[in-house]
């Protein structure tokens, strides 16, 4: 098998894949659609981060692609419907960089509350400004978290440990941790929070979630942070509220349009505004997080490639199997319609095959059955199963 890893994925991923005799090619930057389609010829496993878009066109050009690993949290850069339609498994790292993002949020809240960026700039310019004007402790102040998933909920716990009062809003019914208070609406949160931090996902419905209307509803002289998705925030509206003084400071780590490679020019309407921290999408970019992401996602890729385990796939039914047993194995991804398992087993019976174990899981329109058999796998049997009208993808491991 061959793997292509883009966007400076941690060497731990290369090591883990190479251990399974998978040939690994690495590239530093992202690829555009045409470049990616060409690069994927003959590739079985693809590893990307947030800047590479895997479109339906790319997927159609690489029907042999077994799996895609998103070495990050989000998967909105991948056409999941198209991947599912051809039986290509997609994995991500939903937990690995959570702590790194949370620590950056906390650091930036403190930096904004103390105007550290302004103090730093003055010191480098030779100006000694020891004034406490506008500088505040975060203890006792109210943090409003929009989106209470893995990152939002852990931020809640850490912020509370610093003495902050925490409230949150999420469209889903989430359990409040510690003393955090759930808000019934976004407006309720904006009216009370002195600092607002966004941690929503990249679904299309969240585009433009935060604009002039939402900034206007925030408390005067409050702080604003976005470390989730660039499309969520109207930066022009934010600039207006920063320049008017309604928003006292902001920190942004994500942008709707980001350079593809390190060293490329970055342009933003928020550049040059006092007490604004701009970072190049580094929320999860710590050595600890990147190593753990490399280990986690590469592990999922090699488990799926080697034995068919799809646990924690974001688009396929999840099946956990023991890949230490040396049996012949049939991996059958199919349309989730009645009678598929009976049809598959009927074909196996016609060929006199004895089933040793079988596991089936369904998810939406897809089903996934893994069948271990004793003896060899006749090519005629494999061809018969592959030719079934219900079959999306079939792999045979002798």
C-alpha positions, 0 to 999 in steps of 0.5 A: 500500500501507499500513503500520501501525507500532506501539510507537515504531518508529524513524523510519528504518523510516518513511523506508524504507517511504515511499520506496517510496510506502507510506503509513505510519501510526504509533502510540506504544503497543501495541494489544489484540486487538480494537483491533488487528483494527480498526486492520488494516482496509485495512493491508498491512504491520504493524510491531510490537515485543514488546508487541503480540500478533498472534493467530489472531483478529487474522490472520483479521480481516485476510486482506489482510495481506501481512507482519508485521515484528517490530522485535525479536528474538522472534516468540513474540508472533505466531501463526506457524502462523496467519500461514503458513496465510494466506501472511502473511510474518513478519520479525524482527531477529535480529542488530541489537540483539545488541551492545546487549544484551551491553553491558547484561549486562556493565554489570550484571554489573560493577554487581552485583559492585561493589554500585554500586546500593547505593553510589549509593542511599547517596550520594543519601541523604547516606551516605558508605560507602567500604567494599570489603566484598562488592565484587569484580572480574569478572576471573577469575570464572566466567560461566555462559551459558544459551542460546548463540545470537546474544546468548549467544555474543557475550556469551561473547566480550566477557566473556572479553575482560574476563578472565572464565572462560566456560561455557555450556549450550544444548540445541542443539549449539553451537560454543564460541567462544574458550576457552568451555567447553560444559556437558553439563547445566544442573546442571553449569553451575549448580554452577560458575558464579559469575554466571548469565545467561539468553539463551534464546528464548520457546518455550513449553517454556522457561516456568518454566525457572528456579525454586526448584530451579535457584536452590538449585543455584546457588553461594552468593552468586552473581549472576543475570541475565535479559535474555531472556524474562520467562516463563522465571523464577519471580520469587517463587522468586528473591525468596526466594533473594535475601532469604535471601542465597543469591543475592547480586544480580540484574538483570532486564530482562524480565517476564512481564507488562509495561506496554503504554505508557511511563508505565504503572505497573509492579509487581514482587515484586522491587522494593525488594530491595538489589542488584537492578537492574530495567530496563524491557525496554531491553536492545536500546534503544539509538539505534544498535540501534533505528535498525539494527532499523528499517532492517533490518526495514523493508527486509525488509517493502518487499522482500517487498511490492515484489518478493516476496523472502522472505529471512530470513522466519521462517515462509515458504520463502525466495526471493531475486529481483531486483526491479530488472527490470521484468517481470510477476511471479506470487508463488504461496504454496502447499501443499507437495504433489507436482506444484504447479509442473507444474500452475502451468506448465501453466496458464501454457502454456494461456494461451501465457505465456512464462516468463523466470525461475522460483524455487521454495523449500519449507519444511515444509508450504509452497512458494513459487514466483516466476515472471517472465513476458514480456508482460502478465498476463491476469486470467483467468490470475491467477484460474485460479491463485488458484483452484487447490486448492493455492493459499494466496496468490497475488499478481500484479505487472504 
